[in-house]
């Protein structure tokens, strides 16, 4: 019995995840590697990808929210897991009891995690985040002395163990951007101050996927790789996945729901933004923006059908879109590859990003929950 879904499904190659982790470790041979599995592993499935990354040598796993990290623990994932996106009243005690490394960017977070550690009867593992110029989370340089001082005091009282000092780049995907060196300088200065005050962290880290691939001086003790783990290029300027030594792990596929002949002058989909120029065949792909197909790629998104790449004809609807096949042979049930691996002649997540005016991160991450994931290489 064929258990592969027939409407639309995301095929996830876990061997590609393993290969990508090994390739990234080779780029930073003196640093440990964190595989970031936030947002359901960028749409690929957090638990299977976490297992595959661990098997390939990822010493750390990273999530944004504590809930994501706690779910991995509940599923039996051991080893080091870090989570960094906290709000007041978060599950600090649960995180302490689950042996998570938690990020602290301000005094309010330090106070909450100290209270959680007292309640749990054990020290919390914390990592202080420095805002070196990204302007999102993290402690500003002007407030760094106060946060470091409070962390040193908390460590002395036994409520916390400062395991890491870290930051995040704003423009590492733009090689040569002046902010890169400014952030590295700020990070080194903030590290030096914290160490002078008595902190001796296990890991210092600032490198994301693009910095791991292009900026060896940023590797420090640990590199945090997210999108590159899944074989997607962090930016067109850095190269294609193949040029970066990566292999896409996700292929989004569907079965054609209908193929029919229509005359010239026939409108297609909402608003009739596509009108057939001649008699032609229309193929119905049963996937739409409810599944994560970007509506902004209407009229432009590429699809491989019958060995030929065609474009979305007209608007992407909630559950379906149409492809104008011309006189290409096709019938209901034939495979449509929405995106996959350029090495197989398939459109890529990067192609869809260009068509939708976005980034490839969003293309894979937005694939919806009603799209089944089919895993290869388990």
N, C-alpha and C positions, 0 to 999 in steps of 0.2 A: 504493500500500500504506500502510495506517495504521500508523505506527511508535509511536504513543502506547501505553504499557503499559496493560493492561486490568484488572489486579488492583487495585493501588493505586499512586499516583504523586504526587510533589510537583511542581506546576507553578510554576516560578520565573520571574517577570517581571523581566528585567534592566532594562527601561525604568523600572520602578518604583524599582529601586535607584538608577538615575541621577537620577531626579526627586527622590528623598529626599536624596541627597547635595547636589544643588543647593539644595534647600530649607534644609538644615542650614547650608550655607555662607552663605546669606542671613541666617540667624539670628546668625551670628558673622562679620560681613564683614571685620573687622580681624584675624582669626586664621586661621592655616592649619587644615586639617581632616585628621584621621586617621580613616580608615575601618577599624574593627576587624573583622578577618576570622578571628578565633580560632574554634576548635571548628567547623571547616568552614563558616565564615561563619554561625555560629548555625544550622547545619543547611541553609543555602541553597547551599553549594558555594563553597569558598574561591577557587579560581582564576577561575571566571567572574565572581564578584562583585568580586574584586580588580580585574579588568580593567574592569568596568563602573564601579566607583568611581573609578578613575584617569581614565577617559574623562570623567567628570562633574566632575573637578577636585580630587579628593582628593590632596593633596600627599604624604601619608603613609599607610602601611598599618600596622596593628598586629596582633600575634598574642600569645597567651600564651606558648606554648612555642617554644624555638629550632627544634625540628624542624618546626613549622608554617611558620616564617619561611624556613627553608632549603628547604622544599618549594616555596615560591613562587619563590625564586631559581632553583631547578633547572628550574622551568617557564618561566623567561624573564622573570619580573616584575622590572623595574628600579625605580629610584628608592628613596626612603627607606622602610625597613621596620624597625620596632622590635619587640623581643620582651622579655618581662619576667619570666617564671616559670622561674627557674633553680634547680638543685640542684647540690651539689658534684659535680665530675667531668663536668659537662655539656660539650657540643660548642663550647667557647669558641673554639678555634682556627678551626674551620669557620665560626663566626659572624664572626670578624674577617676572614677571607679572603673572605667573602661580602658584606662591607660592610654588615653589619647594625648597627643601634644597639641596644645591650644595656643592660639595667637592672641597677644595682648598689645593693643595700640594706645591705650589710655588708662588713666588711673581708675576710672569706673570699672573697667574690665578686671584690673588687677585686684580691686577690692572684692568683686564678686567671685573671682576664682579662689582667692584666699579664704573666703567664707565657705565655699564649697569644699575646699581641702580640709578645713577644720571639721566640717560635718561628716566628711568621708573618713576622717582619721588617717589621712595619708597625704603626702605632698603632691601638688599638681605639677605636671610638666608643662612649662610655658615657653613661648618664643616671642621675644619682643620685636615688633615690626616698626621699622623706621620709614617715614615718608621722605625719601630722598629726592622727590621731584615729581612723582606721578600725581599727587594731589588727591588721591582717594583715601583708602584706609592707611593706617600707620601714624606714628608720632612725629610731629614736626621737630626739626632740629632745635628750635627755641624751647621746646618742652622736654627734650630728650634727657637732660640732666635730672629733672624731677622724676621722670618715669624710671630711669635707671636706678636712682637712689632708692626709690620705693621698692623696686624689685630686689635690690641688694639686701635691703632690710627684711623683706619677706623671705628671702632665701635663708638669711641668718636665723630667722625664727622657725624655719623648717616647714613653712606652708607651701613653698614653691621650690622647684628646681628649674633654673633658667637653662634650657637645653639648646636654645638657638637665638640668633640675631639675624634678621632678614629684611629684605625690601623687594621692590618690584619695579621693573623698567617700564617707562612710558613709550619708548620709541625704538626698542631693540630690533623691531622688524623693518627699520629704515636704516640700513648700514651707513655709518658716517654722520648720523644726526648728532648735533652738538650736545644734546641733552644726555647722551649715553655716557660720555666721559664726565660730565658734571655730576651725574648720579653716582658713578663709580667713586669719584672723589668724595662726595658727601657720605657715601656708605663706609668708605675706609675711615673717614674721620669719626663717624658715629661708632663704628666698631672699636676704634682705638680708645675713645672716651670710655665706653662700657667696660672694656678690658682693664683700663687703668683704675676704674672704680671697683674692680674685683670680680667681674663676671668672666667665666671661662667656659663659653658655650661649646657644646658638642659639635654644632654645625653653624656655619655662616653661609647664607645663600641669597642670591639675587637673580640668578640666571633662569630665564624661562626658555621655551623652545627655541625662539630665534637666537637668543644669546648663547644657548648651548651649541647651536650649529655654527655660529659665526664669531663668537667673542670669547676665546679661551681665557682671557684675563679675568673674566667675570665668574669663572666656575667655582672658586673658593672650595668649600667642603662638600657642597651638594648642589645639584642642578635639578630644577623642577620642570619636567617635560609634560605638557598637556597635549595639544593638538598634534604634535609630531609623533607621539606614541601611536596615533591612529592613522599615520601615513598621509596626513594632509599637510601641505606646505603652509607655514605660518604667514607667508606673504609672497605674492608673485615676484617681488623684487629679489627674493632670496633664491628663487628657482622652483622648478617643478618637484613633486615628490621624488621622481626618479633621479633628478639631478642632485637631490639632497640625500640619496641613498635610502629612501623610505618607500614603503609599499602601502597603498590605501587598504584599509581593513574593511570598509563598508562598501557594498554594492546595493543600490536600491533598484529593485526589479518589480515588474508587474506583468500580468497577463492581459492581453487586449480583450476588452469586453465586447467589442463590436467592430466590424469593418464593413463599410457600406459605400456604394457609389452615389455620388451626388452630381447634379449638373453645374455648369458654369453659373456664376452669379449667386451662389447659395451662401447665406450667412452662416457663420460658425460661432457658437457660444454666445454668452451674454454681450449685448451691445453691438454685435456684428462687427467687431473690430477686425475680423478676418472675413473676407468674401472670396470665394473660389474664383480663380481667373478662367479656368477651363473645367470641363468634366473631370472629376478626380475621385480618389478614394479617401475617405476619412476613417481614421482609427481612433477608437475611444479607449483612453488609458484610465482605469478606475482608481485614480488617486488624485487628491486635490489639496487645497490649503489646510483642510482639517488633518491631513496626514503629514503636513510639513512642506508641501510643494509651494514655493514662494509665488504668491500672486503677482509680485513685481516682475517675475520672469515671463509673464504672459507675452506671447508672440515671439519669444526669444529662447526659451529654455531648450537645450538639446536632448534628444532621445534617440537611442539606437534601436532600430527595428529592422530585422531582416538583413543585417549587415550594413545598413545605411543610416547615417545620422540625419534625423529630421528635426524640425523645430516645432515647438508648441504653436498651434494655430488658434488665435484668439485668446480669450481670457481663461485663466485657470479658475475653475469653480471649486466649491467646497470639497467635493468628492471625486472630481473627474476633470480631465482636460482632453483636448482633441489634437491629433496630429494629422496634417495633410500629407498623405503618402504619394500623391501624384499617381503614377501607374505602377508603383512598387507592389510586389506580391505580398500579401499578408492575409491572415484570417483570424477570427476570434480564437483566443487561447495562445496565440504566438507571444513570445517573450518580448517585453520592452525593457531595456536597461536605461533607467533614468540617469543614474551616474554610477561610476565604478572606477576602473583602473585604465588609464590611458594606454598602458602596455598591452591591453587586450583590445584596443581600438574603441574603448567606451568613453562617453562623456565623463567628465570628472566633477567633483564637488566644486573645484575651482572654476570650471566652466559655468556652472549654475550660479556661482557667486557673481561672476562677471555679468551674467545675464540679468541678475536681480539687483545689481548695484550694491552688493553687500560683501561679506567676507566668507570664506569657506567654513570657518568655525560655525557660523550660524546655519549653514546649509545642513551639516550633519547633525548638529545639536537639536535642531528644530523638528527632526523626524518624530512624528507623534506616537503616543502610547498605543494607539490602535493598530499600528504597523507592527506585525510580529517580527521578532528577531530570530533568524535561523543561524546557528553557530556551526562553523567549520573548524576543524583542528582541535576539538575538545579531547 
